[in-house]
């Protein structure tokens, strides 16, 4: 090949692009007992629970007496703080004091609407804050519609700035979703290769020993840990509908939501008779941890002042520790109302140790509050009040009959 006939090889052009955007998240911070928080001192704050946005943790700090000593408590201060480790975290912020009159005249300080003018704010390290030392004049706040029933509501929005670089993909192959649950579900439905039959109150269920043993060590011990090869096993302590729902989970790794919906209880007093409650018991008996957690998650949605006592008893009975912790926290935070419910009377009669756990949490919170020096010596013992049957105003709570 002559020089004139040589073919020049040219690389194809490539491209990429960078995308910068915000990952946004919001948090509502409710401050009850504003008048009691006053006087805690300039530079001292009330903090919200930590919340996560963009992979970082944040908190709202409210200063009832202001953050700036020079202002002599004329203003309340409000800030958003970075509470996790991080450096040079760039973010946009918005703080809103909610108008509780329904007129929607909220007081909003927003970084979002001026982001193009000044750019995102950079927080250098853990503890860095964005906000206002003079967020609102305290005298005006206390006569405004922002304060209702001695309560303030603050909404906080954080937008963490993230950047990513992309390049076009010349080829791609779509991978289908996993169908292993569907396949095993069909195995259960058509009973192909089944080698064990469960007799549950006269209703027969065909299943596969290896599948059940792989999912539950309790089944594994029953099948392979003892002599004998029983083809039929009698389940004496479970309803057919519960066993069916448990098998559905074992094979498909999911709950039958339609079955749960049609089997829901008509009132809180029937909690123990619901399919969810009995499925929780089955999950505990056969050590199906994921099934137990799924039941806890569903039952957790029904926690209320009237139901928390019975849900707490259920959680304690079947070792549902996540659900129990949430119930204890809810009951301790709403104690005055919970004490007057049938569920609390149920605990007193049947689970006195759980009642004690609630009171211990309340007493611990009270001790922590009193140790701050703010008139703790005048605070009556919560345990003393409750063990005597009285409410938080030392009035007797009428015993239910």
Order of alpha helices (4+ residues) and beta strands (2+ residues): beta-alpha-beta-beta-beta-beta-beta-beta-alpha-beta-beta-alpha-beta-alpha-beta-beta-alpha-alpha-beta-alpha-alpha-alpha-alpha-alpha-alpha-alpha-alpha-alpha-alpha
